[in-house]
C-alpha cells in the first residue's frame, strides 16, 4: 500500500502543476507520482545505457588496444566551433 510522502515546491511550480492538473482533470498527487515515476525510469534507462556503452568501449579497447588520449580529445573538444576546428579523433 502506498505511503504518503511530502514534497516541497516553490509557489510558481505549484501553481503550474495545479493549472496542469485542472487542464488534464487530474489530481496533483497523480501528476506528481507520474512525474517521479517517469523521471526514475528515464534515469534508470540512462544509467543502464551508460554502463552498456562503457562495456562496449572496453570490449573494443581489449580487442584493438586503440584509444584516444585525454590530451588529444581535449584539444579536439576545445577546437569545436572555432575557425581551426580539428577533425574528430579516431
Secondary structure, 3 states (H helix, E strand, C coil): CCCCCCCCCCHHHHHHHHHHHHHHCCCHHHHHHHHHHHHHHHHHHHHHHHHHHHHHHHHHHHHHCCCCCHHHHHHHHHHCCCCCCCCCCC
